[in-house]
Structure formats: C-alpha cells, structure tokens
C-alpha cells in the first residue's frame, strides 16, 4: 500500500468512526444487523474499538453456510462481540421460500460450492463462480442477466 492509498484508507476510517459515533449517540438504541461479511467485520471492529453502545444481531434461517456458523462461534469464543441471533418462524420461512424462491429476500450472492472466500485486496464478489471464465460466470441456479437493449430502462434479460 503506497502513501496515497494509506491516506485514503485513514480518511475512510476517520469518516466511518465519526458516522458510527454520531449514530450511537443520536439514534439510541442502535442495533446493527450484522451479515458477518468482510465489510461488516470492519464495522464490528470499529464499534468494538470505539466502545460504542451498539447491539448486534444476525438472522439465522437455518440455511447459513457452515463457514458462517464457524465464524459466529469463533467470535463468541474470543469475546470479540456479543451477537444476538434471531431465529424466524420456520413455517414462515418455508412459505417465503415457496413463494419467492431460496433467495427471495435478497439478491443472489452465489451458492456453495460456487463461491469461495475472497482474499485481501480482491473485489468483494471475486469469490463468486471463481473457477469459470469472466465471460461465462453462472452456476446454473443463478442465470447471468444483461440490460435489455434499447435504452436504459433498467429491465434485464437472460444472457
């Protein structure tokens, strides 16, 4: 990391700390829905370092990857964070999945074994369909989409 990059990183950290501190003081009580992805872990660490009164929770639908459960266990074990886990009604989750599909409540982020953990310095989605060519990234469950031709109306079509 060169000095320009370090300066920019320091600025981003400073801005993030200021925003977190403001939120924790002006919008009490503050609860953070923690996804445990890399960006969430940065925010979690800043909240811990700053000693902010921010509760954290995670929704467990029973469909989380094994690595997520392992990370939750590790964080609790070392006392890094207190994470409340909410378990929604299984019947309601089943109804939602029946109606909207497995990823009905968020955009698809890939599936196991189609994803791998990203490495330091990689783009946040670099681990998606990592074994394929850039031009053909599809696992079969998540079709590639492209904008429909004819002028930026935001509609998508299968590739």
Helices and strands as residue ranges (DSSP letters): H 3-26, E 30-33, H 38-50, E 54-59, H 66-77, E 83-86, H 90-100, G 134-136, E 145-147, E 156-158
